[in-house]
Amino acid sequence: MKLYKFKISGKTSVFKRSDQNGSNTYSYTFMTQQSLKGILGAIIGLKGYDNSGLSPLIMDQSLEFNEVFKDLKISIVPVFSEANFMYYYNTRTNATGLANKKEGKIGVSLLLREQWIVNVEYIVYLDVSLIDEEYREKLKHNLKNEEAEFIPYLGRREHFAKVYDFKLVDGIIEEEKSFVCLSTLPRADVSQVEIISKGTDDIITFSEISPSGITSDFYHTFKEFVYTNQKVELNETDIEGQYYKVNEGTLCLY
């Protein structure tokens, strides 16, 4: 199978947790599936939340990028180094007078403290075989030429995303049930994690519940994902992801 492969990086990202609403907000650590679909939609010019200037609830009741990419299979590979995926807390002031009410007074400035993820980099693989040819070819063209109809960003407009280094790569179905997975993968697929490293500082085993999709009435659906640099053992049955071998190793498309 031919897979689209490319890189996404940025100096900062904020994928705001949807269960947070207040003066302190926190970010998902990794780029979410739903956010990646939005980035791809921006690259080929599909409608999203803000194209009409209105609330999505009074638009055409759809997110075009979500419909186009509903059958897209995605693999997200975080690229780690000593200086990336660091947490930073940014404080900014909302002085519009519309965001805060205190002790009966209207028009009070609101201090917002946000968690940013700094120096992020991902390798993304896509199985586009179920996407309409029109969108598939436009996505290929724009990724290859580093073009975008709308500016892609990592969670919010001020967090610009660099999308580059597009390649077509071969993916071969992984027959084994035990391997090191390069990408994040659904927690439901994993029966156990085997520690294969001899050290302790270099072991990464991480899980997070994050948005995997959105319903027609704009409610997020969630899934628990794991990322580890250790060997995983897959369940014998009920596997959600599709596992493929590429030159760098094994990855999960889901």
N, C-alpha and C positions, 0 to 999 in steps of 0.2 A: 504494500500500500504506500502511496505517495502522501507525505505529510508536509504541511506548511510549517516552516521553522523560522522564527525571528526573535529579536531581542527587544525588551522594553526596559528603559531605565529612567531615573529621575533623581533630582537632588532631594526632593521631599515628596511624601505622599500622605494623604489622610483619607482612609476608607472608614468613615465614621460608623461606629457601632450603632445599629438601629435601636438598641435597647437603652440608649443614653439620651437624656434630654434635660439639659441644665447648663450651668455655667462651666462645669468641667466635662469635657467630652473626650472619648477615647477612640482609638483607631484599631481596626483589625490589623494584625501584623502583616499578613500577606495580601496581595491583590486577590479579590474575590472573583468567582466565576462571572457574577452578574456585572461587576465593574469592567471586566475584560470584554464582555459582549458590548458594553457601551463604548469602549475604546475602538473596537472594530467597526461599530456603527458610525462613529465619528469619521473614521478613515474613509469610508465609502459614501458618507453623506446621508445616512438614514436618520429619520426623525427620532427625537428623544423627548425628554421632559420639557425642554425650554424652547422648542422650535416655534411654537405659536405665541409665546409670551404669556401664556395662560397656565393655570393650574392643570395638571393632567386629568383631574376629575371632571373638567369641563372642556376637555379637548375631544378628540375622536375616540376616546376610551381605548387607546392602544399605544404601545411603544413599538415603532416600526422595527428597530433593531432587535427587539426581543422576539418578534414574530419571524423575522428573516433567519435568525440564528437559533431557533428553538431546537433544532436537531444537530447543532454543532457539537462536536466532541473536542474537549479542551484538555491540554496538559500544561501545568504551570510548574516550572522548575526555578526555585529561588537560587541565585548565585551569591554565595557567601564569600566575604573576605573580612579582614580585621576591622575595616572602617565602614562597613555598610550595615543596614538594618538596625541602626541605633535609634533609641527613643530620644525625642527632644520635646520639651513642653513649651509651647508658644502662647504668650498672653497677648490678647488684643482687646481693643475697646470698641463696643458698639454704642456710639453716641447719637444714634438717630432719635432717641427718645421713645421709640416704639417697641423696644425689646425687653423692657424691665418695668416693674411696678413694685414700689417698696413703701410700706407703711402708709398706704393710701395716696402716695404721690405718683403722678404719672410723668414720664419724661426723664427718668433717672438713667444715667449711663450704666451699661452692663459690661463687666469685665469677663471675658471668655478665656478660659485656659484649655488649650487643645493639645492633644498628644499627636505629634508628627512622627512618622517613620522616615529616617534620614538615609540618603544614598542607597536607593533600592535598585535592584537589577534582577530581571527575570529572563529566562529562555522559555518561549511559548511554542508549543506544538499544536497544530490543528488538524483534525480529520474533517475535511469539508465535503466529503463524498455525498452527503445528503442535502447539501445546500444548492439552491437553484443556480444553474450555470452562470446566469447574468451576474449575480452577486459574487459567485466564486471567482470569476475571471476579473471582475473589478477589484476585488480584494487582493488578488495576486498581483495585478498591475500596480496598484498603489503601494503595496508593501515592498515590492521589488524596486520601485522608483522613489521610495521614501516620500510619498505624497499623501495628503489627507484633505478631505473636503472641509472638515471642521477640525479645530485644534484638539488633539487628544490630551487628556489630563488624567492624573492619578488621584481620583476621588473628588477633586474640586478644581476650578479653573486656574487658580494660581499655582497649582502643582503640575507643571508641564511634563508631558511624557515624551521621551525620545524613542521612536520606533524605527528599528534599523536591522541590517544584516539578514535580509530574507534569503532563504534557501528552500529548495525542494529536497526532501530526504526520504529514504526508504525506511518503512517500518515493517518488521516481521513479527508475527504473533508470538508472544512469549508462552512457551509450553510448560515451563517450570512453575511450581507453586511457592518456591522460596528464593528470594533474590533481594538485592538492594535496589530500591525504587528511587530514581532520580527526582521524581516530581512529588507533589502532594497527592494523596489518594484518599478515597472514602474510608472512614474508620470502620464502617460495617464490613469491609472486605478483609480486614486483618484479624487473624486468629491470635497471633502473638508476634512480638518483636524479639529477635535474638541479638544480644549484644556481641558483636564480633570484634570491636576495637579493644586493644589492650590498655589504652589510656582512659582517663576520665574527662579531661578537658575538651577532647575532640568529639564527644558523644552528643548527638542532637536527637532528641525525641520530643516532638511538639504536637499538640492537638488544639484545634480551634473550631468552634461552631460558627459558620458564616453563611451569608446568603448564596444560594445556588441557583435561584431563579426568582421570578415574580409572577403573580397570578394576574388574570385579566382585570381584576379590581384593585391592583396595585398593592397587594400584600406580598412581602417576601416569603419565600420558602427557604428553609435552612437545612444544612447538612453538616455533620461533623467530619472534618478532614484531619489527616495526620501527615506529618513530614518527619522523616528520620533518615539519618545516614547509616543506619544499621540494617541488618537483614530482616525482612518481613516474611511472615508465613501467611499465605492466603487461606481463606476458608475453602472447603471442598466444594461448596455449593453457594448459590445466591450471591454471586459476584456482581457488583454494580459497575465497576470500571472495566475498560478494555485495556489489556496490557500488551505493549509492543516493545521489541528490541530495536534500538537505533545504534549508531556507531558508538555513542557515549555510554550506553547501558540500557536499562529497562525503564520505561515510563508508563504512567497510567493516563488514559484518555477517558473522560467521563462527562 
